[in-house]
Every structure is written in structure tokens, then in C-alpha cells.
């Protein structure tokens, strides 16, 4: 049985149910603001699923390399290794406001210190990939097929550090480090770095991010971490659509993203956020990111019963450089084909009630951001020849994406 905590206090108990399911029960004293999700309000009855875990508890489970590393390390001890076992291992350190412990344990994160500067400058000898996996895997409750780890930067607590914000009493992670096996997806860190630059120039919210000197890692500030060391709530669109992680490619941008956001975004800023959400969808099309699935969009909130806002941009890459035949992750007008400008124009006018001139302005702003960042990519290629092949293909894909999806009609 697993004890579930929200905002640092006990909220309920999670246990296996039947052959493959699970059940969650709120504690009798749990109040509404301690709810685990906007989709699971506090109630007397239990929340039961017949297969796996409720989506909010599955949301941050590692996939791919990180999950396999944890399976190899813990399967012998546990005898099995399912999602329940994985949650028990990484549950004390998660993205968002929920934490998990054993039934008789108190909540302690205690993520080890790690210098972000050391990662950025590649000062550690040997295999950084292996070192980070081995040291931080069990502290990394964060989803994704490519490996990501949560680390606690030493400099985040230094009094003279320009971004000082936390006291020494804070024990959790301050940054997300993303890194990749170079033979699988070469230069993927630099790929995402420049895609995030485009997003920022489009006026979207992007957490601070840095590329390591050798382009082997991308370091991103946590956007869920408050100044006082507590956490904002975060939920992805798999949770909002009541879908499991393996259903993240099921749905449409019209209903599963834009309509669903309006159902949960009880905020006076809903129309501004809708414009940003439409911008992000169109940007994914122009950059040829075929992995813009349900888990790569999210909401954040200060209070589970209060206002929900669109989460900052994350996991934005040009996938078409690795998968030339790639298409959209979700459907638009019933198809996963890359949309033409008229398709995005219609989406904006009908789904966010934008005027024709407003939607044209958004698409023009995206095109300008891509053009400006393309110049930075070319300059980077000149100084980093190992990036030349991927960089040139990115520019080609951006050019094709802009010509099809952003060109005025």
C-alpha cells in the first residue's frame, strides 16, 4: 500500500485491486483543497480502475531507458516490477505537488546535490549519461521515453547566486536534466534548445533552459517550484482526458486539447491562454514536431480548487529530422497529416473564436520567430560542425513547415 501526499500533507491511500487494477481512497479528514487532481475531487467512495493506475498517479512514471534502469535495479528485490512498484520507487521526488511514500513512512525528498555548472561544462570525467542515470534515477518522477533526471543544484542555494531563491532547508530537485544516447537521436539536446528558442520568441512561456558546452545535455529550471520551496499543481492532458500513458497518441487537437482546456481552465485569463495554446499547436506543426501528444501539454495551478493556467512549454523538438515520414501525434480535421495554413486558420477561428486577422497575426509571429532562430542555427552550425547535419535538416524541415502551415492564403 502507498501513502499519497498532496502539498506536503497526507491525502489518501493507494493499493492494488484485483488482478491488474488499483484503488485509491481519501482519508476521512482530507479536505477539498487536498484533492490529488482536478479530475478526482475528494469523496467518500474510492476511485477504482480495473487496469493499472489512475492517470494522475501514472502521469510522472519514467518510460524507456530510465524505467528499464530501475527495473534492472529493483525487480530482483520486489519480485515483480509493474507501475505500482515503479511509483513506490520514484514517488518521493515528482514533478508537481503529489508525493508518495510507504504506508508507515514520513515524507522526505532528499535529492542529492549536483552542480548544474558541472553538467553544462562537462567537467565530470567518464560517462555523464551513465553517472546521472545511476545517481538520480530513483529520484526522478518525471515522464518521457528519453531519459530525464531531477537534480538539486548546489548553486541554487548560494547567497551570491544571481538566481538565489531557496534556503538550505529545501531538499527537493531544482532542475530537470535531459540527455540522450548520441547514436539513437544525435544532437537532440541542441534540437530542443533551438525549438524552445522559437517558442520563447513567439511569446510563449518557456522555463529558463541551458545547453551544455558539448550539446550533450539540456538543463531546464523546474516550472512547478515556488519561491518558498513548495510546488504548484501540474497535470498533463492524458490526466485531463482520463487516458493512460499508452493512450497519449489518442485524440484530436480540437477536442482533446483545446476543448478540454476550456473545461478545466477556470481562469479570467482563459482567452489569453487559449491563444497561447493555439500558438503552441501551430508551432508544433511548423517545426515538424510529430511528438506533440497528450502528455506534452499541461495545466498548472496554485490551488486545485482555483484557477488553472496553461503550463509552460516543454518537450518541443523537430522529430522529422529523425523520422522523415513523421506526422502529427494527434488528429486535426480527422487526419494526422501536417496542416495547411487554411486548416490552422479555420482551427483558430472556430476553436478559440479568433478573428481572421488575429489568427493571421499569430501565424505571422510564428514565421518571424522561426526566421530569426534559423539565423542562430546557421551561426551555431558554423562553430559546431558536429551539429551541421542535424542543423541543416532542421532548417529544411522548418522551411517546409512554414511554407505549408504558415504561408498567407
Secondary structure, DSSP 8 states (H G I E B T S, - for coil): -EEEEETTEEEEEEEEETTTEEEEEE-TT--GGG-SBTTB---SS-EEESSS--HHHHTT---HHHHHHHHHHHHHHHS--SHHHHHHHHTTSBSSSEEEEETT--------B--HHHHHHT-S-S-HHHHHHHHHGGG-B---SS-EEEEB-GGGG-TT-TT----TT--S--EEEEE--TTTSTTHHHHHHHHHHHHHHTT--B--EEE-TTSSEEEEE-SSB-TTS-B-EEEEHHHHTT--GGGTT-SBIIIIIIIHHHHH--STTHHHHHHHHHHHHHHHHHHT-TT--GGG-EEEESSTTS-EEE--B-S---GGGT-TT---SSBBTTB-S---HHHHHHHHHHHS---HHHHHHHHHHHHHHHHHHHHHHHHHHHH-GGGHHHHHHHHHHHHHHHHHHTS--
